[in-house]
Amino acid sequence: MKEILLVTPPFTQLNTPYPATAYLKGFLNTKKISSFQSDLGIEVILEIFSKKGFIEIFETVSKGNNLAQLSNNSKRIFALREDYIKTIDSVINFLQGKSANLARQICGRNFLPEASRFEQVDDLEWAFGYMGNYDRAKHLATLYLEDISDFIVENIDENFGFSRYAERLGRSANSFDELYKTLNDELTFVDAITLKILDKNLKQIQPKLVCISVPFPGNLYSAFRCAQFIKSNFPDTKIALGGGFPNTELREIKDARVFQFFDFITLDDGELPIELLYFNLSKEEHERVYKRTFLLENNKVVYKNNSTEKDYKQSQVGTPDYSDLFLDKYISVIEVTNPMHSLWSDGRWNKLTMAHGCYWGKCTFCDISLDYIKVYEPIHAKILVDRMEELIAQTGETGFHFVDEAAPPSLMRDLALEIIRRNLVVTWWTNIRFEKSFIRDLCKLLQLSGCIAVSGGLEVASDRLLELIKKGVTVEQVAQVTRNFTESGIMVHAYLMYGYPTQTVQETVDSLEMVRQMFELGILQSGFWHQFAMTAHSPVGMYPDEFGVIPQQNEITFANNDIQFKDKTGINHDKFSFGLKKSLFNYMHGICFDYPLQDWFEFKIPKTTISPNYIYNCLNQEKKEILKGNHKIFSISSSPEISYFEKIKKGTKYEMVTFLFHGKHIDGQYVFKKDEGIWLSDILKKIYIKEAKNFTISELKMDFENKLDANFELFWYSKSFTKFREDFLLVL
């Protein structure tokens, strides 16, 4: 028996838990409040994608359908049903990392039944030639699952999707009417499985309070189904709704019918609101206080925020706790044959946050008026790495996805140093802004600490629009930063946008040309085009006149986030979608860079105004190094082999020293004057990256000039030291 049940309804991700319930459970641990968490999504998927589940699927279709009316693809799958039933458990085991030896059989293309998804197989040699059979097999197994998903959608449950369920009902649902009507229909195939698992959990745990976290529109319908079931079968149990969807979409809720399903809806950070709800269960009504909570009083929706307690600081919320979740049963899939894209769906990641909110907080398309963006609070690097070590001990996993809105460069630096100094072996990635702080040496440091990838918003590759967006970057700057990451061995994914208010056709074409050049030069490895969406809590949504858009909005009684609008330019940006995405798909494969941009579109577009060497020239802008005294300096090696020799030049004898460093890939040899070499040998031990004290350039300069009575700048910019500095020193 537990006090609170934390639930994520179907569906989010196959490969790793969505972290909201783990964050809350970690907090509740600090308050000694017992809880149990359940990711219904993975539990439902494992029920469906099993031998038993497949038998039920095919029997349902056999009994309920006229088989002659099936599509050709469904007929093929149905005809091969014995092969699907025979192979499914083995495939799931393989995707859970338990039967690696099956990879060869899958890659042989004679083991899995194949339907329409396999007709779109990418160039497997390009995608997996250097990655091996294992990832190739994962991709083929993913296509196999997607074939069955198509079969389910067509013949059993039209709402099904691996990472969403009945998403349409949650998107821009200004009124509750359609969702309410659907909730009064018969249970769907997925509903029945979901509620069977939920019923088992409720009987076993017997919670007083059930907290359902809804991160996305594709979780909303199932959340209401779960709440409906609890109300009918466990009427004494209180139910709260929270998460990303309510935080953005349900801030203006007025429809009292929603509270036939939920007792409470909480907004923003959930720790304090849930703690208060829990303690309210044992209090009289007049004693109860709430934090950012909607509830029903006298059949009217009221918002209560009468608690005087302040939200918990990030240092107080505890370490996320992933216990109770089926960590060994998540499924790693590779949907798209792109190494960067696979990070979202392949492998299990411990999810953490470096900082609450966004340190920039100015982008005009973003929800900067809401607390999850505007309240910025970084977590100290030592606390972060403490939490990383706790999660490694708890889960056995050393991979981390930092789910920040935009990770702060200075905190990333401190995090990397702390990881290195604790001698941790971890793999991590995060979301960033492509800002000038990401110099070559910082990117190199991040890579040394285990950073393998970053994703960030290039948005519209136009300096005019980037300024209008208040992105705080230029195209030139983005190119230089992505080059720094790429040359350090860190993959880069760019979020790309089209259709921003006032964007012209010419700017869309020029933006595509910028992107083409970046991929051709190899400084981007991955990207995705998103069409601009106007949200209610962004500056564009709040002040549409300033951005030349006209909102098209209904009365709000339920959800309010995405706002339909008309752009005063009158341009139909929808028509660019296919061409932008098709071109990008090819660029990610490293092909078709020589195709005219016109070839990607079925309608006439203007020629680009961007020089064919624009990005190349951006990357080759000469920038004079400015040596600042407060910059910190680190050596990534402290123990060179040292040898002494004499050199005679124009009849003068010089005592010299040779440093030999052994790198992971190559050795480096550097020659200095003897006195400089002796000084450098001593200072390398002090500035070694694993040492606790950080040395600045000023301290280095003072030490050099005091001991050698020589000019530090002449030494710093000397040919021999410049090469050594590039190879083995980091200046941050």
C-alpha positions, 0 to 999 in steps of 0.5 A, spaced: 500 500 500 502 506 498 499 513 499 500 516 492 500 513 485 503 517 479 501 515 472 503 516 465 498 514 461 499 512 454 503 513 450 510 517 450 516 513 448 518 506 447 525 507 449 525 510 456 520 513 461 518 520 460 521 523 467 515 527 470 513 521 475 520 520 477 522 527 478 515 527 483 517 520 486 524 523 488 521 529 491 516 525 495 521 521 498 524 527 501 518 528 504 517 521 506 511 520 502 510 513 500 508 513 492 508 508 486 509 510 479 507 506 473 508 508 465 502 505 462 504 506 455 510 501 455 506 496 459 500 497 454 505 496 448 508 490 451 501 487 452 499 488 445 506 486 442 506 479 444 504 472 442 498 473 446 497 480 443 498 478 436 493 472 437 488 477 439 489 482 434 488 477 428 482 473 431 479 480 432 480 482 425 478 475 423 471 475 427 469 482 426 471 484 418 470 482 411 477 479 410 475 481 402 475 488 404 482 489 407 487 493 404 492 489 400 497 491 405 493 488 411 491 482 407 499 481 406 500 482 414 494 477 415 496 472 411 503 472 414 500 472 421 503 465 423 510 468 422 508 475 426 505 470 432 512 466 431 517 472 431 514 477 436 516 475 442 523 474 439 523 481 436 521 484 443 527 481 447 532 483 441 529 490 442 530 490 449 537 488 449 536 481 451 538 477 444 543 480 441 545 474 437 538 475 433 541 481 429 544 477 424 538 473 423 534 479 422 539 482 417 539 476 413 532 479 411 529 472 411 526 472 419 521 477 419 515 478 415 515 484 411 509 489 409 509 496 406 514 499 411 519 495 408 518 498 401 521 505 404 527 502 407 533 507 406 540 506 404 542 501 409 549 501 407 549 509 408 546 508 415 549 502 418 555 500 414 560 503 419 555 502 425 554 494 424 549 489 424 546 490 431 543 497 429 541 495 422 537 489 425 534 494 430 531 499 424 528 493 420 525 490 427 522 497 428 519 497 421 516 490 422 513 493 429 510 499 424 507 494 419 503 491 425 502 498 428 499 500 421 495 494 421 492 496 428 490 503 426 487 500 419 483 495 422 482 495 430 483 502 433 484 508 429 487 512 434 493 508 435 500 510 435 507 508 438 508 515 441 501 518 442 494 516 442 488 519 440 492 525 439 487 529 435 482 530 441 487 533 445 490 538 439 487 545 440 481 543 443 478 549 445 471 546 447 471 539 451 465 537 447 468 532 442 472 529 448 467 528 452 462 525 447 468 520 445 469 518 453 461 516 453 463 511 447 465 504 448 472 502 450 477 502 444 482 496 444 487 500 447 482 502 453 481 495 455 488 493 456 490 500 459 484 499 464 486 492 466 493 494 468 490 500 471 485 496 475 491 491 477 495 497 480 490 500 484 488 494 487 495 492 489 497 499 491 490 502 494 492 509 493 489 515 497 491 520 491 492 518 484 496 523 480 496 523 472 501 526 468 500 529 461 506 531 458 503 531 451 496 532 447 497 524 445 496 522 452 490 526 454 484 522 452 487 516 455 488 520 462 481 522 462 479 514 460 483 512 466 480 518 471 473 515 468 475 508 470 477 510 477 471 514 479 467 509 477 470 503 481 474 507 486 470 513 488 474 514 494 480 515 491 482 523 489 485 524 482 489 530 480 491 532 473 498 535 472 504 536 467 506 539 460 499 539 457 495 542 463 501 547 464 500 550 457 493 548 455 488 548 461 490 555 464 483 558 462 479 552 463 471 553 465 468 547 463 465 544 469 464 537 466 472 536 466 471 535 474 467 529 473 473 526 471 478 529 476 478 532 482 484 537 481 488 540 476 495 543 478 499 548 474 507 549 473 511 545 478 508 540 481 512 538 487 508 543 492 501 543 489 501 535 490 504 535 497 499 540 499 493 536 496 496 530 499 496 533 506 489 536 505 486 529 504 486 529 512 484 536 513 477 539 514 475 543 508 476 550 511 483 548 513 485 546 506 490 550 502 492 550 495 498 552 490 496 553 483 490 548 483 483 548 479 477 545 483 470 545 483 466 549 488 458 549 487 459 546 480 463 552 478 471 551 476 475 555 481 482 557 481 486 557 488 492 559 490 492 561 497 498 557 500 503 562 502 509 557 501 514 558 496 515 553 491 521 548 492 528 550 490 531 545 485 536 543 490 531 541 494 527 537 490 531 530 490 534 526 485 529 523 480 527 516 482 526 511 477 524 505 481 517 501 480 518 502 472 520 496 468 527 499 466 529 493 463 523 492 458 523 499 454 524 498 447 530 501 443 528 502 436 531 506 430 525 509 426 530 514 422 536 512 419 540 518 422 545 517 428 542 523 431 535 522 430 536 515 433 538 518 440 530 520 441 528 513 440 534 508 441 537 506 448 535 508 455 537 515 458 536 517 465 533 524 464 535 530 468 535 538 468 541 542 469 537 548 470 529 550 471 527 555 465 531 558 460 537 563 461 535 567 455 528 567 455 526 572 449 524 568 443 518 571 441 515 564 438 516 561 445 512 560 452 516 565 455 510 568 459 510 561 463 513 559 469 517 553 466 520 558 461 521 564 465 523 562 472 530 561 471 534 557 476 540 553 475 543 547 479 550 547 482 554 542 478 556 538 484 549 537 486 548 535 478 553 530 478 551 527 485 544 526 482 548 523 476 552 518 481 545 516 484 542 515 478 547 510 476 547 506 482 539 506 482 538 504 474 545 501 472 545 506 466 550 511 465 547 515 459 544 522 461 539 526 457 539 533 460 532 535 458 533 543 459 529 548 454 537 551 453 542 548 457 547 554 460 554 554 457 557 556 463 553 550 467 555 545 462 562 547 463 562 546 470 558 540 469 563 537 464 569 539 469 566 536 475 564 529 471 572 529 469 574 530 476 570 525 479 573 520 473 566 518 471 565 515 465 558 517 462 554 519 456 550 525 455 547 530 450 542 536 451 539 542 448 542 548 447 542 555 444 548 556 438 551 562 442 558 564 441 560 562 448 561 555 445 568 556 443 572 550 440 575 549 447 569 549 451 566 544 445 572 540 446 571 540 454 564 537 453 566 532 449 572 529 454 566 529 459 562 524 455 557 529 451 556 526 444 550 530 441 547 537 442 540 540 439 539 547 438 534 552 434 537 555 428 530 556 426 529 561 420 536 561 417 535 569 416 538 574 420 532 579 419 528 574 422 532 571 427 532 578 430 525 579 429 525 572 433 530 575 438 534 569 438 540 573 440 544 569 434 546 570 427 547 565 421 554 566 421 555 565 429 551 559 428 555 556 423 561 557 427 558 554 433 556 548 429 563 547 426 566 547 433 562 542 436 562 538 429 570 538 429 570 536 437 566 530 435 559 532 438 553 531 433 549 537 432 541 537 430 538 543 428 531 545 429 529 549 423 522 553 422 518 556 416 512 560 416 514 565 421 510 571 421 512 576 415 517 571 412 517 572 405 518 566 399 525 569 398 527 568 405 524 561 405 528 559 399 534 563 402 534 559 409 534 552 405 540 554 401 543 556 408 541 549 411 544 546 404 551 549 405 551 547 412 550 540 411 554 540 405 560 543 409 559 537 414 557 542 420 550 539 421 549 532 421 541 532 423 535 537 422 528 537 422 523 543 419 517 545 423 512 550 421 511 556 425 505 555 430 502 561 434 501 559 441 497 563 446 503 564 451 508 567 446 509 574 445 507 573 438 500 570 441 499 575 446 501 581 441 499 579 434 498 586 431 506 587 432 508 581 428 503 582 422 498 576 424 490 576 425 488 570 430 482 566 428 480 564 435 474 560 438 471 561 445 475 558 450 472 553 455 477 547 455 484 548 452 488 554 449 495 553 446 495 553 439 492 559 435 490 559 428 492 565 425 492 569 418 499 572 416 498 579 413 503 577 407 497 572 405 503 567 403 501 559 404 507 557 407 504 550 407 506 548 400 513 549 402 513 543 407 514 537 402 520 540 399 523 542 405 523 536 408 525 532 402 531 536 401 533 535 408 532 528 408 537 527 402 542 532 405 542 528 411 544 522 407 550 526 404 547 527 397 543 531 392 547 538 394 548 539 387 541 539 385 538 546 384 533 548 389 527 548 384 528 541 384 525 540 391 518 544 389 513 543 384 511 550 384 515 556 381 520 559 387 525 565 386 532 563 385 536 564 392 540 570 393 545 567 398 552 566 395 554 559 394 560 560 399 556 564 404 557 559 410 564 557 407 566 564 408 563 565 415 567 559 417 573 562 415 572 569 418 579 571 421 578 573 428 584 575 433 584 572 439 583 576 445 587 574 451 583 575 457 586 575 464 580 572 468 580 566 463 581 559 466 586 555 463 587 547 463 591 542 461 588 535 459 595 531 460 600 532 466 605 527 465 609 528 458 616 524 457 621 530 457 628 530 454 634 535 454 638 537 448 643 542 445 642 546 439 647 550 436 644 556 432 649 561 428 655 559 433 651 560 439 649 554 443 642 553 446 639 548 451 633 545 449 627 541 452 623 536 448 616 534 451 613 528 448 605 527 450 601 520 448 594 522 446 589 517 445 590 517 437 596 520 436 603 523 440 605 530 440 612 532 440 614 540 442 620 543 443 622 549 448 628 553 451 630 549 457 628 554 462 621 555 459 620 547 459 622 546 466 617 552 468 612 549 463 613 542 466 611 544 473 605 548 471 602 543 467 601 539 474 598 545 477 593 546 471 591 539 470 584 538 469 583 534 474 586 538 479 581 542 484 584 549 483 582 553 477 588 557 474 587 563 470 591 566 465 593 572 469 596 567 475 599 564 469 602 570 466 604 572 473 608 566 475 611 566 468 614 573 469 616 572 476 620 566 475 623 567 468 623 574 468 621 574 460 615 577 456 609 572 457 605 574 451 611 573 446 611 566 449 604 565 449 604 566 441 610 563 440 610 558 434 611 552 439 607 554 444 601 555 440 601 548 437 602 545 444 596 550 446 591 547 441 593 540 442 593 540 450 590 546 453 583 548 454 582 556 455 575 557 458 
